[in-house]
């Protein structure tokens, strides 16, 4: 089984990895900034940023093939001749 999803699909690994990386990446950046500035953490902003990042990552994975080429259909399988 390929580690990357085929064009127009998402396998479970891509989906979970995408949600985890995007959500935590966005949340950590906003929380770190708020703590550094000494301001209160706006949890609504954290949630919205995490969701936007997660959806962006998932759309990127839907639009790439298993060779990580964007807007390209799957290459034909190698022949066994």
DRENNUBA-958842 format. One record per atom (N, C-alpha, C): x, y, z; atom name; residue in three letters; residue number from 1. Coordinates in steps of 0.05 Angstrom, whole numbers. Each point is the difference from the previous one (the first is absolute). Layout:
// residues N
<node x="X" y="Y" z="Z" atome="CA" residu="ALA" num="NUM"/>
...
//
This chain:
// residues 81
<node x="17" y="-24" z="0" atome="N" residu="UNK" num="1"/>
<node x="-17" y="24" z="0" atome="CA" residu="UNK" num="1"/>
<node x="17" y="25" z="0" atome="C" residu="UNK" num="1"/>
<node x="-7" y="19" z="-16" atome="N" residu="UNK" num="2"/>
<node x="15" y="25" z="-2" atome="CA" residu="UNK" num="2"/>
<node x="-4" y="17" z="25" atome="C" residu="UNK" num="2"/>
<node x="21" y="15" z="8" atome="N" residu="UNK" num="3"/>
<node x="-3" y="17" z="23" atome="CA" residu="UNK" num="3"/>
<node x="-17" y="25" z="-6" atome="C" residu="UNK" num="3"/>
<node x="0" y="8" z="-26" atome="N" residu="UNK" num="4"/>
<node x="-16" y="23" z="-8" atome="CA" residu="UNK" num="4"/>
<node x="-25" y="-8" z="-14" atome="C" residu="UNK" num="4"/>
<node x="-21" y="16" z="3" atome="N" residu="UNK" num="5"/>
<node x="-26" y="-6" z="-12" atome="CA" residu="UNK" num="5"/>
<node x="2" y="5" z="-30" atome="C" residu="UNK" num="5"/>
<node x="-17" y="-14" z="-15" atome="N" residu="UNK" num="6"/>
<node x="-2" y="5" z="-29" atome="CA" residu="UNK" num="6"/>
<node x="-16" y="25" z="-5" atome="C" residu="UNK" num="6"/>
<node x="3" y="11" z="-24" atome="N" residu="UNK" num="7"/>
<node x="-13" y="25" z="-7" atome="CA" residu="UNK" num="7"/>
<node x="-30" y="-2" z="5" atome="C" residu="UNK" num="7"/>
<node x="-11" y="21" z="14" atome="N" residu="UNK" num="8"/>
<node x="-28" y="1" z="5" atome="CA" residu="UNK" num="8"/>
<node x="-10" y="-16" z="24" atome="C" residu="UNK" num="8"/>
<node x="19" y="-13" z="14" atome="N" residu="UNK" num="9"/>
<node x="-8" y="-16" z="23" atome="CA" residu="UNK" num="9"/>
<node x="18" y="6" z="24" atome="C" residu="UNK" num="9"/>
<node x="-9" y="-7" z="23" atome="N" residu="UNK" num="10"/>
<node x="16" y="2" z="25" atome="CA" residu="UNK" num="10"/>
<node x="0" y="-27" z="14" atome="C" residu="UNK" num="10"/>
<node x="23" y="-10" z="6" atome="N" residu="UNK" num="11"/>
<node x="0" y="-24" z="17" atome="CA" residu="UNK" num="11"/>
<node x="0" y="9" z="29" atome="C" residu="UNK" num="11"/>
<node x="-5" y="-19" z="18" atome="N" residu="UNK" num="12"/>
<node x="-2" y="7" z="28" atome="CA" residu="UNK" num="12"/>
<node x="25" y="13" z="11" atome="C" residu="UNK" num="12"/>
<node x="23" y="-10" z="-8" atome="N" residu="UNK" num="13"/>
<node x="25" y="11" z="10" atome="CA" residu="UNK" num="13"/>
<node x="3" y="29" z="-8" atome="C" residu="UNK" num="13"/>
<node x="-6" y="7" z="-25" atome="N" residu="UNK" num="14"/>
<node x="1" y="28" z="-8" atome="CA" residu="UNK" num="14"/>
<node x="-19" y="18" z="15" atome="C" residu="UNK" num="14"/>
<node x="-24" y="-11" z="4" atome="N" residu="UNK" num="15"/>
<node x="-21" y="16" z="14" atome="CA" residu="UNK" num="15"/>
<node x="8" y="5" z="29" atome="C" residu="UNK" num="15"/>
<node x="8" y="-20" z="14" atome="N" residu="UNK" num="16"/>
<node x="8" y="3" z="29" atome="CA" residu="UNK" num="16"/>
<node x="25" y="18" z="2" atome="C" residu="UNK" num="16"/>
<node x="20" y="-6" z="-17" atome="N" residu="UNK" num="17"/>
<node x="25" y="16" z="1" atome="CA" residu="UNK" num="17"/>
<node x="-6" y="29" z="-6" atome="C" residu="UNK" num="17"/>
<node x="-17" y="5" z="-20" atome="N" residu="UNK" num="18"/>
<node x="-7" y="27" z="-7" atome="CA" residu="UNK" num="18"/>
<node x="-14" y="16" z="22" atome="C" residu="UNK" num="18"/>
<node x="-20" y="-13" z="12" atome="N" residu="UNK" num="19"/>
<node x="-14" y="13" z="22" atome="CA" residu="UNK" num="19"/>
<node x="19" y="6" z="23" atome="C" residu="UNK" num="19"/>
<node x="16" y="-20" z="7" atome="N" residu="UNK" num="20"/>
<node x="18" y="4" z="23" atome="CA" residu="UNK" num="20"/>
<node x="20" y="22" z="-5" atome="C" residu="UNK" num="20"/>
<node x="14" y="-1" z="-22" atome="N" residu="UNK" num="21"/>
<node x="21" y="20" z="-6" atome="CA" residu="UNK" num="21"/>
<node x="-12" y="28" z="-3" atome="C" residu="UNK" num="21"/>
<node x="-22" y="3" z="-15" atome="N" residu="UNK" num="22"/>
<node x="-11" y="26" z="-4" atome="CA" residu="UNK" num="22"/>
<node x="-12" y="12" z="25" atome="C" residu="UNK" num="22"/>
<node x="-16" y="-16" z="14" atome="N" residu="UNK" num="23"/>
<node x="-13" y="10" z="24" atome="CA" residu="UNK" num="23"/>
<node x="20" y="8" z="22" atome="C" residu="UNK" num="23"/>
<node x="19" y="-18" z="5" atome="N" residu="UNK" num="24"/>
<node x="19" y="6" z="21" atome="CA" residu="UNK" num="24"/>
<node x="20" y="22" z="-8" atome="C" residu="UNK" num="24"/>
<node x="7" y="1" z="-25" atome="N" residu="UNK" num="25"/>
<node x="18" y="20" z="-10" atome="CA" residu="UNK" num="25"/>
<node x="-12" y="28" z="3" atome="C" residu="UNK" num="25"/>
<node x="-25" y="3" z="-8" atome="N" residu="UNK" num="26"/>
<node x="-13" y="26" z="2" atome="CA" residu="UNK" num="26"/>
<node x="-5" y="7" z="29" atome="C" residu="UNK" num="26"/>
<node x="-9" y="-19" z="16" atome="N" residu="UNK" num="27"/>
<node x="-6" y="6" z="28" atome="CA" residu="UNK" num="27"/>
<node x="25" y="8" z="15" atome="C" residu="UNK" num="27"/>
<node x="22" y="-15" z="-4" atome="N" residu="UNK" num="28"/>
<node x="25" y="6" z="15" atome="CA" residu="UNK" num="28"/>
<node x="10" y="28" z="-7" atome="C" residu="UNK" num="28"/>
<node x="-1" y="7" z="-26" atome="N" residu="UNK" num="29"/>
<node x="9" y="26" z="-8" atome="CA" residu="UNK" num="29"/>
<node x="-15" y="23" z="13" atome="C" residu="UNK" num="29"/>
<node x="-26" y="-2" z="1" atome="N" residu="UNK" num="30"/>
<node x="-17" y="21" z="12" atome="CA" residu="UNK" num="30"/>
<node x="4" y="1" z="31" atome="C" residu="UNK" num="30"/>
<node x="0" y="-24" z="12" atome="N" residu="UNK" num="31"/>
<node x="4" y="-1" z="29" atome="CA" residu="UNK" num="31"/>
<node x="27" y="11" z="8" atome="C" residu="UNK" num="31"/>
<node x="21" y="-7" z="-15" atome="N" residu="UNK" num="32"/>
<node x="27" y="9" z="6" atome="CA" residu="UNK" num="32"/>
<node x="1" y="31" z="-2" atome="C" residu="UNK" num="32"/>
<node x="-12" y="11" z="-21" atome="N" residu="UNK" num="33"/>
<node x="0" y="29" z="-4" atome="CA" residu="UNK" num="33"/>
<node x="-15" y="14" z="23" atome="C" residu="UNK" num="33"/>
<node x="-23" y="-11" z="8" atome="N" residu="UNK" num="34"/>
<node x="-15" y="12" z="22" atome="CA" residu="UNK" num="34"/>
<node x="16" y="0" z="26" atome="C" residu="UNK" num="34"/>
<node x="13" y="-23" z="6" atome="N" residu="UNK" num="35"/>
<node x="15" y="-2" z="25" atome="CA" residu="UNK" num="35"/>
<node x="24" y="19" z="-1" atome="C" residu="UNK" num="35"/>
<node x="13" y="3" z="-23" atome="N" residu="UNK" num="36"/>
<node x="23" y="17" z="-2" atome="CA" residu="UNK" num="36"/>
<node x="-8" y="30" z="3" atome="C" residu="UNK" num="36"/>
<node x="-23" y="7" z="-10" atome="N" residu="UNK" num="37"/>
<node x="-10" y="27" z="2" atome="CA" residu="UNK" num="37"/>
<node x="-13" y="6" z="27" atome="C" residu="UNK" num="37"/>
<node x="-5" y="-20" z="15" atome="N" residu="UNK" num="38"/>
<node x="-13" y="3" z="26" atome="CA" residu="UNK" num="38"/>
<node x="-30" y="6" z="-2" atome="C" residu="UNK" num="38"/>
<node x="-12" y="-8" z="-22" atome="N" residu="UNK" num="39"/>
<node x="-29" y="4" z="-4" atome="CA" residu="UNK" num="39"/>
<node x="-15" y="-26" z="5" atome="C" residu="UNK" num="39"/>
<node x="-26" y="3" z="3" atome="N" residu="UNK" num="40"/>
<node x="-17" y="-24" z="3" atome="CA" residu="UNK" num="40"/>
<node x="-1" y="-15" z="-26" atome="C" residu="UNK" num="40"/>
<node x="-3" y="-26" z="3" atome="N" residu="UNK" num="41"/>
<node x="-2" y="-18" z="-24" atome="CA" residu="UNK" num="41"/>
<node x="-29" y="1" z="-9" atome="C" residu="UNK" num="41"/>
<node x="-4" y="8" z="-26" atome="N" residu="UNK" num="42"/>
<node x="-26" y="1" z="-11" atome="CA" residu="UNK" num="42"/>
<node x="-5" y="-28" z="-13" atome="C" residu="UNK" num="42"/>
<node x="-15" y="-17" z="14" atome="N" residu="UNK" num="43"/>
<node x="-4" y="-28" z="-8" atome="CA" residu="UNK" num="43"/>
<node x="-16" y="-2" z="-26" atome="C" residu="UNK" num="43"/>
<node x="-18" y="20" z="-5" atome="N" residu="UNK" num="44"/>
<node x="-15" y="0" z="-25" atome="CA" residu="UNK" num="44"/>
<node x="19" y="4" z="-24" atome="C" residu="UNK" num="44"/>
<node x="20" y="18" z="3" atome="N" residu="UNK" num="45"/>
<node x="20" y="4" z="-21" atome="CA" residu="UNK" num="45"/>
<node x="17" y="-25" z="-4" atome="C" residu="UNK" num="45"/>
<node x="7" y="-13" z="22" atome="N" residu="UNK" num="46"/>
<node x="16" y="-24" z="-2" atome="CA" residu="UNK" num="46"/>
<node x="-15" y="-22" z="-15" atome="C" residu="UNK" num="46"/>
<node x="-26" y="-3" z="6" atome="N" residu="UNK" num="47"/>
<node x="-16" y="-21" z="-13" atome="CA" residu="UNK" num="47"/>
<node x="-4" y="6" z="-29" atome="C" residu="UNK" num="47"/>
<node x="-6" y="25" z="-7" atome="N" residu="UNK" num="48"/>
<node x="-4" y="8" z="-28" atome="CA" residu="UNK" num="48"/>
<node x="25" y="-4" z="-16" atome="C" residu="UNK" num="48"/>
<node x="23" y="8" z="11" atome="N" residu="UNK" num="49"/>
<node x="25" y="-3" z="-14" atome="CA" residu="UNK" num="49"/>
<node x="7" y="-29" z="-4" atome="C" residu="UNK" num="49"/>
<node x="-5" y="-17" z="20" atome="N" residu="UNK" num="50"/>
<node x="6" y="-28" z="-2" atome="CA" residu="UNK" num="50"/>
<node x="-18" y="-13" z="-21" atome="C" residu="UNK" num="50"/>
<node x="-25" y="7" z="-1" atome="N" residu="UNK" num="51"/>
<node x="-19" y="-11" z="-20" atome="CA" residu="UNK" num="51"/>
<node x="8" y="9" z="-29" atome="C" residu="UNK" num="51"/>
<node x="7" y="25" z="-3" atome="N" residu="UNK" num="52"/>
<node x="8" y="10" z="-27" atome="CA" residu="UNK" num="52"/>
<node x="26" y="-15" z="-9" atome="C" residu="UNK" num="52"/>
<node x="19" y="-3" z="18" atome="N" residu="UNK" num="53"/>
<node x="25" y="-14" z="-7" atome="CA" residu="UNK" num="53"/>
<node x="-6" y="-29" z="-7" atome="C" residu="UNK" num="53"/>
<node x="-17" y="-13" z="16" atome="N" residu="UNK" num="54"/>
<node x="-7" y="-29" z="-5" atome="CA" residu="UNK" num="54"/>
<node x="-14" y="-3" z="-27" atome="C" residu="UNK" num="54"/>
<node x="-19" y="17" z="-6" atome="N" residu="UNK" num="55"/>
<node x="-15" y="-2" z="-25" atome="CA" residu="UNK" num="55"/>
<node x="19" y="5" z="-23" atome="C" residu="UNK" num="55"/>
<node x="18" y="20" z="2" atome="N" residu="UNK" num="56"/>
<node x="19" y="6" z="-21" atome="CA" residu="UNK" num="56"/>
<node x="18" y="-24" z="-6" atome="C" residu="UNK" num="56"/>
<node x="10" y="-13" z="21" atome="N" residu="UNK" num="57"/>
<node x="17" y="-24" z="-3" atome="CA" residu="UNK" num="57"/>
<node x="-15" y="-23" z="-14" atome="C" residu="UNK" num="57"/>
<node x="-25" y="-4" z="8" atome="N" residu="UNK" num="58"/>
<node x="-16" y="-22" z="-11" atome="CA" residu="UNK" num="58"/>
<node x="-6" y="6" z="-29" atome="C" residu="UNK" num="58"/>
<node x="-6" y="25" z="-7" atome="N" residu="UNK" num="59"/>
<node x="-6" y="6" z="-28" atome="CA" residu="UNK" num="59"/>
<node x="26" y="-4" z="-17" atome="C" residu="UNK" num="59"/>
<node x="22" y="8" z="11" atome="N" residu="UNK" num="60"/>
<node x="26" y="-4" z="-14" atome="CA" residu="UNK" num="60"/>
<node x="4" y="-30" z="-6" atome="C" residu="UNK" num="60"/>
<node x="-6" y="-17" z="20" atome="N" residu="UNK" num="61"/>
<node x="3" y="-29" z="-4" atome="CA" residu="UNK" num="61"/>
<node x="-20" y="-11" z="-20" atome="C" residu="UNK" num="61"/>
<node x="-24" y="12" z="-1" atome="N" residu="UNK" num="62"/>
<node x="-19" y="-9" z="-20" atome="CA" residu="UNK" num="62"/>
<node x="8" y="6" z="-29" atome="C" residu="UNK" num="62"/>
<node x="15" y="22" z="-3" atome="N" residu="UNK" num="63"/>
<node x="8" y="10" z="-26" atome="CA" residu="UNK" num="63"/>
<node x="28" y="-10" z="-9" atome="C" residu="UNK" num="63"/>
<node x="12" y="-17" z="15" atome="N" residu="UNK" num="64"/>
<node x="26" y="-11" z="-8" atome="CA" residu="UNK" num="64"/>
<node x="-2" y="-30" z="-3" atome="C" residu="UNK" num="64"/>
<node x="17" y="-12" z="-17" atome="N" residu="UNK" num="65"/>
<node x="-1" y="-29" z="-4" atome="CA" residu="UNK" num="65"/>
<node x="20" y="-14" z="19" atome="C" residu="UNK" num="65"/>
<node x="4" y="-25" z="-3" atome="N" residu="UNK" num="66"/>
<node x="17" y="-15" z="18" atome="CA" residu="UNK" num="66"/>
<node x="30" y="6" z="-4" atome="C" residu="UNK" num="66"/>
<node x="7" y="15" z="-21" atome="N" residu="UNK" num="67"/>
<node x="27" y="10" z="-4" atome="CA" residu="UNK" num="67"/>
<node x="3" y="28" z="10" atome="C" residu="UNK" num="67"/>
<node x="-20" y="10" z="14" atome="N" residu="UNK" num="68"/>
<node x="-1" y="28" z="11" atome="CA" residu="UNK" num="68"/>
<node x="1" y="21" z="-22" atome="C" residu="UNK" num="68"/>
<node x="-11" y="-6" z="-23" atome="N" residu="UNK" num="69"/>
<node x="-2" y="20" z="-22" atome="CA" residu="UNK" num="69"/>
<node x="-28" y="12" z="0" atome="C" residu="UNK" num="69"/>
<node x="-2" y="26" z="1" atome="N" residu="UNK" num="70"/>
<node x="-26" y="13" z="2" atome="CA" residu="UNK" num="70"/>
<node x="-13" y="1" z="-28" atome="C" residu="UNK" num="70"/>
<node x="-27" y="-4" z="0" atome="N" residu="UNK" num="71"/>
<node x="-17" y="0" z="-23" atome="CA" residu="UNK" num="71"/>
<node x="9" y="-20" z="-22" atome="C" residu="UNK" num="71"/>
<node x="12" y="-22" z="9" atome="N" residu="UNK" num="72"/>
<node x="8" y="-21" z="-19" atome="CA" residu="UNK" num="72"/>
<node x="-14" y="-26" z="7" atome="C" residu="UNK" num="72"/>
<node x="-10" y="-13" z="-20" atome="N" residu="UNK" num="73"/>
<node x="-13" y="-26" z="4" atome="CA" residu="UNK" num="73"/>
<node x="22" y="-21" z="7" atome="C" residu="UNK" num="73"/>
<node x="-8" y="-23" z="10" atome="N" residu="UNK" num="74"/>
<node x="18" y="-21" z="7" atome="CA" residu="UNK" num="74"/>
<node x="16" y="-9" z="-25" atome="C" residu="UNK" num="74"/>
<node x="26" y="-4" z="2" atome="N" residu="UNK" num="75"/>
<node x="14" y="-11" z="-22" atome="CA" residu="UNK" num="75"/>
<node x="-8" y="-29" z="-4" atome="C" residu="UNK" num="75"/>
<node x="3" y="-10" z="-25" atome="N" residu="UNK" num="76"/>
<node x="-8" y="-28" z="-5" atome="CA" residu="UNK" num="76"/>
<node x="19" y="-19" z="16" atome="C" residu="UNK" num="76"/>
<node x="-10" y="-23" z="9" atome="N" residu="UNK" num="77"/>
<node x="17" y="-18" z="14" atome="CA" residu="UNK" num="77"/>
<node x="22" y="-11" z="-19" atome="C" residu="UNK" num="77"/>
<node x="23" y="-6" z="11" atome="N" residu="UNK" num="78"/>
<node x="22" y="-11" z="-17" atome="CA" residu="UNK" num="78"/>
<node x="-8" y="-27" z="-11" atome="C" residu="UNK" num="78"/>
<node x="7" y="-4" z="-25" atome="N" residu="UNK" num="79"/>
<node x="-6" y="-25" z="-13" atome="CA" residu="UNK" num="79"/>
<node x="20" y="-22" z="9" atome="C" residu="UNK" num="79"/>
<node x="-9" y="-24" z="0" atome="N" residu="UNK" num="80"/>
<node x="16" y="-23" z="8" atome="CA" residu="UNK" num="80"/>
<node x="12" y="-15" z="-24" atome="C" residu="UNK" num="80"/>
<node x="7" y="14" z="-20" atome="N" residu="UNK" num="81"/>
<node x="11" y="-14" z="-24" atome="CA" residu="UNK" num="81"/>
<node x="29" y="-5" z="3" atome="C" residu="UNK" num="81"/>
//
